[in-house]
Amino acid sequence: MTGNRDLTHQREKRPYQILLAEDSPADVGLIRMVLRDENLDHVLRVATDGAEAITFIRESDKNSKAPGFDLLLLDMHLPKHDGEEILNCLRSTGRHGHTPVVVLSSSDAPADRKRALKQAALVYFRKPSDFEEFAELGTIIRNILIGRPPTSPQPPATDGETV
């Protein structure tokens, strides 16, 4: 039991490390606002294309002293490498193979949801058009980071699958 308490204590002393793989400066800005509004002590690292995200993941995996991350926020449609390639890279690492992932996408295509599910993404968050709906992402992130089951504002994935 003391081990769990020690992990909680350690978590309280360091900010959450979040990797955001997103090529839209506007969406990066919205995510920064959402995180600020949640008052989460965090460090946000932004990869603006798939190659940057994969490089960061691989470097972090190779060097235990390199910055790691507690959560990946992933746009599925990035230049250079798409979200599926990034998820494959992430899941193949020793250090981050089980890191929670929230997929961010403007697509509501069932195929995109299935690809995210295949790589064990916790939530498939369809980017809404207004900030109030976008702010729901903050609650999702908070719940994941503090250990509550995530809730998604999205309808369930097709064919009885959940993401």
Backbone as CSV, one residue per row, in Angstrom:
resi,resn,N_x,N_y,N_z,CA_x,CA_y,CA_z,C_x,C_y,C_z
1,MET,0.812,-1.199,0.000,0.000,0.000,0.000,0.852,1.258,0.000
2,THR,1.959,1.242,0.720,2.784,2.439,0.742,3.338,2.762,-0.635
3,GLY,3.528,1.754,-1.471,4.018,1.998,-2.824,3.089,2.899,-3.607
4,ASN,1.770,2.649,-3.532,0.815,3.504,-4.232,0.858,4.921,-3.696
5,ARG,0.950,5.056,-2.387,1.005,6.373,-1.781,2.277,7.094,-2.240
6,ASP,3.397,6.351,-2.299,4.651,6.946,-2.747,4.551,7.421,-4.195
7,LEU,3.907,6.629,-5.066,3.730,7.043,-6.455,2.896,8.303,-6.535
8,THR,1.830,8.374,-5.738,0.986,9.566,-5.722,1.804,10.754,-5.252
9,HIS,2.587,10.555,-4.203,3.410,11.631,-3.666,4.411,12.117,-4.720
10,GLN,5.066,11.169,-5.416,6.018,11.549,-6.457,5.314,12.310,-7.570
11,ARG,4.127,11.863,-7.953,3.372,12.503,-9.026,3.060,13.955,-8.661
12,GLU,2.737,14.201,-7.376,2.378,15.545,-6.958,3.560,16.501,-7.041
13,LYS,4.779,15.990,-7.016,5.958,16.837,-7.000,6.466,17.191,-8.395
14,ARG,6.011,16.529,-9.421,6.491,16.869,-10.753,5.311,17.134,-11.679
15,PRO,5.509,18.053,-12.603,4.409,18.330,-13.539,4.165,17.150,-14.467
16,TYR,2.934,17.018,-14.914,2.612,16.018,-15.924,3.338,16.390,-17.213
17,GLN,3.841,15.387,-17.881,4.543,15.575,-19.148,3.606,15.141,-20.265
18,ILE,3.297,16.056,-21.160,2.348,15.779,-22.243,3.043,16.033,-23.585
19,LEU,2.941,15.065,-24.470,3.423,15.235,-25.836,2.203,15.465,-26.721
20,LEU,2.228,16.567,-27.442,1.160,16.903,-28.381,1.733,16.823,-29.784
21,ALA,1.192,15.946,-30.609,1.572,15.843,-32.015,0.436,16.476,-32.817
22,GLU,0.653,17.712,-33.242,-0.408,18.508,-33.888,0.237,19.519,-34.824
23,ASP,-0.239,19.578,-36.062,0.335,20.500,-37.041,-0.438,21.806,-37.191
24,SER,-1.564,21.939,-36.549,-2.355,23.158,-36.661,-2.039,24.108,-35.504
25,PRO,-1.417,25.265,-35.791,-1.123,26.222,-34.720,-2.383,26.645,-33.955
26,ALA,-3.504,26.744,-34.645,-4.754,27.128,-33.974,-5.169,26.063,-32.962
27,ASP,-5.073,24.792,-33.342,-5.437,23.712,-32.420,-4.451,23.620,-31.257
28,VAL,-3.160,23.864,-31.520,-2.178,23.886,-30.436,-2.569,24.970,-29.434
29,GLY,-2.947,26.137,-29.939,-3.373,27.231,-29.062,-4.596,26.860,-28.239
30,LEU,-5.572,26.218,-28.868,-6.777,25.797,-28.140,-6.429,24.776,-27.051
31,ILE,-5.553,23.853,-27.362,-5.172,22.836,-26.376,-4.421,23.491,-25.214
32,ARG,-3.569,24.454,-25.511,-2.892,25.194,-24.430,-3.920,25.868,-23.520
33,MET,-4.952,26.473,-24.119,-5.998,27.131,-23.329,-6.760,26.125,-22.472
34,VAL,-7.097,24.992,-23.056,-7.832,23.949,-22.340,-7.018,23.460,-21.141
35,LEU,-5.735,23.218,-21.346,-4.877,22.751,-20.260,-4.734,23.820,-19.172
36,ARG,-4.597,25.068,-19.597,-4.506,26.166,-18.627,-5.787,26.257,-17.802
37,ASP,-6.929,26.124,-18.461,-8.217,26.214,-17.769,-8.414,25.087,-16.762
38,GLU,-7.757,23.950,-16.971,-7.854,22.817,-16.041,-6.899,22.956,-14.855
39,ASN,-6.035,23.962,-14.897,-5.056,24.190,-13.827,-4.201,22.963,-13.548
40,LEU,-3.854,22.248,-14.592,-2.981,21.087,-14.450,-1.531,21.552,-14.475
41,ASP,-0.747,21.107,-13.507,0.683,21.383,-13.520,1.273,20.477,-14.599
42,HIS,1.712,21.068,-15.702,2.146,20.255,-16.834,3.240,20.948,-17.644
43,VAL,3.926,20.136,-18.419,4.843,20.606,-19.438,4.304,20.049,-20.746
44,LEU,4.063,20.921,-21.713,3.544,20.509,-23.014,4.656,20.609,-24.043
45,ARG,4.968,19.476,-24.664,5.937,19.459,-25.759,5.133,19.267,-27.041
46,VAL,5.437,20.070,-28.045,4.676,20.027,-29.285,5.561,19.539,-30.424
47,ALA,5.083,18.512,-31.106,5.698,18.021,-32.340,4.757,18.441,-33.467
48,THR,5.268,19.186,-34.437,4.397,19.734,-35.481,4.252,18.833,-36.699
49,ASP,4.948,17.697,-36.681,4.735,16.709,-37.741,5.068,15.324,-37.189
50,GLY,4.755,14.321,-37.964,4.953,12.954,-37.508,6.408,12.589,-37.291
51,ALA,7.305,13.165,-38.098,8.730,12.862,-37.941,9.236,13.377,-36.595
52,GLU,8.831,14.576,-36.205,9.234,15.120,-34.895,8.703,14.251,-33.761
53,ALA,7.457,13.820,-33.874,6.861,12.983,-32.825,7.612,11.665,-32.690
54,ILE,7.897,11.024,-33.806,8.596,9.740,-33.778,10.014,9.919,-33.229
55,THR,10.698,10.977,-33.629,12.040,11.244,-33.105,12.000,11.428,-31.602
56,PHE,11.046,12.203,-31.106,10.935,12.429,-29.663,10.673,11.114,-28.930
57,ILE,9.750,10.317,-29.442,9.410,9.026,-28.816,10.634,8.115,-28.781
58,ARG,11.335,8.003,-29.897,12.500,7.116,-29.963,13.633,7.601,-29.051
59,GLU,13.896,8.909,-29.053,14.949,9.451,-28.191,14.612,9.220,-26.724
60,SER,13.371,9.432,-26.377,12.925,9.228,-24.996,13.047,7.766,-24.600
61,ASP,12.768,6.874,-25.524,12.845,5.444,-25.228,14.290,4.988,-25.061
62,LYS,15.199,5.531,-25.869,16.609,5.129,-25.824,17.326,5.637,-24.575
63,ASN,16.931,6.788,-24.079,17.650,7.446,-22.998,16.712,7.704,-21.827
64,SER,16.856,6.943,-20.767,15.954,7.081,-19.622,16.085,8.441,-18.938
65,LYS,17.165,9.178,-19.216,17.319,10.516,-18.650,16.677,11.583,-19.533
66,ALA,16.318,11.206,-20.743,15.624,12.136,-21.641,14.199,12.338,-21.130
67,PRO,13.604,13.477,-21.451,12.232,13.689,-20.986,11.294,12.616,-21.526
68,GLY,10.468,12.101,-20.665,9.435,11.155,-21.066,8.110,11.893,-21.124
69,PHE,7.024,11.141,-21.168,5.715,11.791,-21.156,4.673,10.856,-20.574
70,ASP,3.653,11.465,-19.963,2.581,10.740,-19.287,1.364,10.549,-20.181
71,LEU,1.292,11.333,-21.247,0.117,11.315,-22.128,0.536,11.793,-23.507
72,LEU,-0.005,11.142,-24.532,0.176,11.586,-25.913,-1.162,12.072,-26.438
73,LEU,-1.182,13.312,-26.901,-2.335,13.871,-27.618,-1.938,13.851,-29.085
74,LEU,-2.686,13.122,-29.899,-2.235,12.800,-31.249,-3.265,13.129,-32.320
75,ASP,-2.872,14.043,-33.203,-3.651,14.288,-34.419,-3.325,13.146,-35.376
76,MET,-4.324,12.476,-35.902,-4.088,11.320,-36.770,-3.579,11.702,-38.156
77,HIS,-3.791,12.943,-38.572,-3.418,13.348,-39.929,-2.323,14.402,-39.869
78,LEU,-1.083,13.911,-39.833,0.083,14.788,-39.751,0.949,14.630,-40.990
79,PRO,1.710,15.664,-41.324,2.677,15.503,-42.412,3.834,14.585,-41.993
80,LYS,4.482,14.008,-42.961,5.668,13.144,-42.846,5.370,11.747,-42.322
81,HIS,4.649,11.612,-41.221,4.202,10.307,-40.723,2.819,10.522,-40.134
82,ASP,1.887,9.625,-40.438,0.532,9.803,-39.920,0.408,9.229,-38.506
83,GLY,-0.745,9.433,-37.923,-0.994,9.000,-36.555,-0.820,7.510,-36.347
84,GLU,-1.180,6.724,-37.329,-1.033,5.273,-37.191,0.440,4.879,-37.084
85,GLU,1.294,5.517,-37.867,2.728,5.235,-37.780,3.286,5.655,-36.415
86,ILE,2.813,6.770,-35.914,3.255,7.249,-34.604,2.795,6.286,-33.513
87,LEU,1.555,5.832,-33.601,1.059,4.863,-32.622,1.848,3.559,-32.674
88,ASN,2.176,3.098,-33.877,2.993,1.882,-34.009,4.347,2.068,-33.340
89,CYS,4.956,3.206,-33.554,6.245,3.509,-32.934,6.108,3.530,-31.411
90,LEU,5.119,4.234,-30.923,4.891,4.359,-29.481,4.703,2.988,-28.844
91,ARG,3.828,2.186,-29.412,3.497,0.882,-28.825,4.661,-0.100,-28.892
92,SER,5.651,0.162,-29.761,6.798,-0.741,-29.867,7.922,-0.381,-28.890
93,THR,7.751,0.688,-28.120,8.808,1.100,-27.195,8.662,0.409,-25.846
94,GLY,9.777,0.270,-25.167,9.752,-0.286,-23.817,9.270,0.730,-22.798
95,ARG,9.685,1.962,-22.955,9.374,2.996,-21.972,7.952,3.543,-22.086
96,HIS,7.444,3.640,-23.301,6.155,4.291,-23.512,5.105,3.404,-24.161
97,GLY,5.339,2.108,-24.183,4.419,1.190,-24.834,3.004,1.221,-24.281
98,HIS,2.866,1.626,-23.010,1.535,1.659,-22.385,1.075,3.074,-22.061
99,THR,1.716,4.067,-22.645,1.344,5.458,-22.407,-0.062,5.706,-22.943
100,PRO,-0.914,6.358,-22.141,-2.262,6.667,-22.632,-2.211,7.631,-23.817
101,VAL,-3.146,7.421,-24.740,-3.224,8.235,-25.954,-4.651,8.753,-26.125
102,VAL,-4.742,10.044,-26.430,-6.007,10.642,-26.853,-5.807,11.039,-28.307
103,VAL,-6.596,10.457,-29.184,-6.530,10.781,-30.600,-7.411,11.999,-30.845
104,LEU,-6.830,12.988,-31.527,-7.537,14.203,-31.912,-7.688,14.185,-33.422
105,SER,-8.898,14.368,-33.892,-9.089,14.322,-35.336,-10.306,15.129,-35.738
106,SER,-10.235,15.699,-36.918,-11.417,16.355,-37.474,-12.289,15.348,-38.209
107,SER,-11.773,14.140,-38.354,-12.489,13.079,-39.061,-13.406,12.305,-38.115
108,ASP,-14.550,11.956,-38.617,-15.453,11.076,-37.873,-15.602,9.745,-38.613
109,ALA,-14.636,9.464,-39.483,-14.686,8.250,-40.295,-14.484,7.011,-39.429
110,PRO,-15.331,6.004,-39.588,-15.173,4.766,-38.824,-13.781,4.137,-38.981
111,ALA,-13.173,4.257,-40.160,-11.845,3.679,-40.375,-10.813,4.339,-39.469
112,ASP,-10.926,5.659,-39.266,-9.989,6.348,-38.372,-10.177,5.894,-36.930
113,ARG,-11.435,5.742,-36.532,-11.706,5.255,-35.176,-11.138,3.844,-34.987
114,LYS,-11.290,3.004,-35.985,-10.792,1.622,-35.889,-9.276,1.593,-35.779
115,ARG,-8.589,2.460,-36.550,-7.123,2.511,-36.453,-6.695,2.933,-35.055
116,ALA,-7.391,3.899,-34.480,-7.060,4.349,-33.117,-7.298,3.219,-32.116
117,LEU,-8.411,2.519,-32.265,-8.735,1.407,-31.366,-7.693,0.298,-31.464
118,LYS,-7.269,0.017,-32.682,-6.283,-1.039,-32.912,-4.999,-0.777,-32.117
119,GLN,-4.659,0.473,-31.918,-3.436,0.836,-31.200,-3.713,1.240,-29.749
120,ALA,-4.870,0.871,-29.233,-5.216,1.058,-27.828,-5.299,2.522,-27.404
121,ALA,-5.793,3.390,-28.271,-6.057,4.765,-27.847,-7.208,4.734,-26.849
122,LEU,-7.106,5.533,-25.805,-8.166,5.561,-24.791,-9.399,6.306,-25.275
123,VAL,-9.169,7.405,-25.982,-10.271,8.267,-26.406,-10.024,8.727,-27.835
124,TYR,-11.069,8.734,-28.614,-11.052,9.328,-29.941,-11.863,10.605,-29.833
125,PHE,-11.186,11.749,-29.873,-11.845,13.043,-29.678,-11.955,13.751,-31.012
126,ARG,-13.180,13.882,-31.492,-13.401,14.600,-32.743,-13.367,16.082,-32.443
127,LYS,-12.488,16.799,-33.131,-12.318,18.229,-32.897,-13.613,18.961,-33.262
128,PRO,-14.213,19.617,-32.296,-15.452,20.348,-32.576,-15.166,21.729,-33.159
129,SER,-16.215,22.401,-33.558,-16.055,23.716,-34.170,-16.131,24.857,-33.159
130,ASP,-16.580,24.604,-31.942,-16.626,25.706,-30.976,-15.809,25.386,-29.727
131,PHE,-15.352,26.443,-29.054,-14.451,26.270,-27.922,-15.114,25.558,-26.754
132,GLU,-16.383,25.809,-26.525,-17.061,25.176,-25.388,-16.995,23.651,-25.487
133,GLU,-17.233,23.126,-26.673,-17.126,21.681,-26.870,-15.668,21.234,-26.799
134,PHE,-14.764,22.056,-27.327,-13.344,21.728,-27.292,-12.854,21.658,-25.849
135,ALA,-13.441,22.466,-24.984,-13.044,22.499,-23.573,-13.293,21.157,-22.881
136,GLU,-14.196,20.339,-23.411,-14.433,19.005,-22.840,-13.164,18.154,-22.875
137,LEU,-12.267,18.486,-23.788,-10.994,17.775,-23.862,-10.218,17.935,-22.554
138,GLY,-10.330,19.079,-21.919,-9.644,19.310,-20.651,-10.071,18.324,-19.582
139,THR,-11.365,18.060,-19.484,-11.868,17.099,-18.509,-11.350,15.699,-18.823
140,ILE,-11.321,15.354,-20.082,-10.816,14.044,-20.496,-9.353,13.902,-20.090
141,ILE,-8.554,14.914,-20.381,-7.134,14.871,-20.049,-6.935,14.778,-18.537
142,ARG,-7.634,15.606,-17.799,-7.533,15.586,-16.333,-7.868,14.194,-15.798
143,ASN,-8.959,13.608,-16.261,-9.372,12.293,-15.777,-8.331,11.221,-16.077
144,ILE,-7.732,11.276,-17.233,-6.696,10.296,-17.577,-5.477,10.487,-16.678
145,LEU,-5.038,11.711,-16.533,-3.815,11.961,-15.778,-3.965,11.682,-14.290
146,ILE,-5.141,11.908,-13.743,-5.290,11.637,-12.308,-5.848,10.247,-12.049
147,GLY,-6.026,9.461,-13.108,-6.346,8.052,-12.939,-7.801,7.667,-12.981
148,ARG,-8.668,8.578,-13.348,-10.080,8.209,-13.503,-10.302,7.666,-14.905
149,PRO,-11.310,6.811,-15.067,-11.600,6.342,-16.423,-12.011,7.518,-17.307
150,PRO,-11.477,7.578,-18.519,-11.844,8.684,-19.404,-13.281,8.578,-19.868
151,THR,-13.876,9.718,-20.102,-15.202,9.758,-20.713,-15.073,10.561,-21.979
152,SER,-15.671,10.089,-23.013,-15.548,10.757,-24.294,-16.850,11.429,-24.662
153,PRO,-16.780,12.651,-25.178,-17.998,13.312,-25.625,-18.485,12.761,-26.951
154,GLN,-17.721,11.834,-27.521,-18.067,11.284,-28.828,-19.048,10.133,-28.697
155,PRO,-19.830,9.901,-29.725,-20.669,8.703,-29.710,-19.776,7.472,-29.732
156,PRO,-20.288,6.342,-29.258,-19.462,5.129,-29.260,-19.014,4.786,-30.667
157,ALA,-17.854,4.148,-30.737,-17.341,3.707,-32.044,-18.314,2.712,-32.646
158,THR,-18.249,2.551,-33.939,-19.174,1.661,-34.632,-18.885,0.207,-34.307
159,ASP,-19.814,-0.649,-34.637,-19.690,-2.092,-34.458,-19.458,-2.508,-33.007
160,GLY,-19.979,-1.744,-32.061,-19.864,-2.106,-30.665,-18.486,-1.903,-30.062
161,GLU,-17.547,-1.316,-30.823,-16.217,-1.092,-30.317,-16.218,0.185,-29.476
162,THR,-15.371,0.213,-28.481,-15.207,1.443,-27.722,-13.769,1.862,-27.803
163,VAL,-13.561,3.128,-27.765,-12.220,3.677,-27.797,-11.982,4.362,-26.489
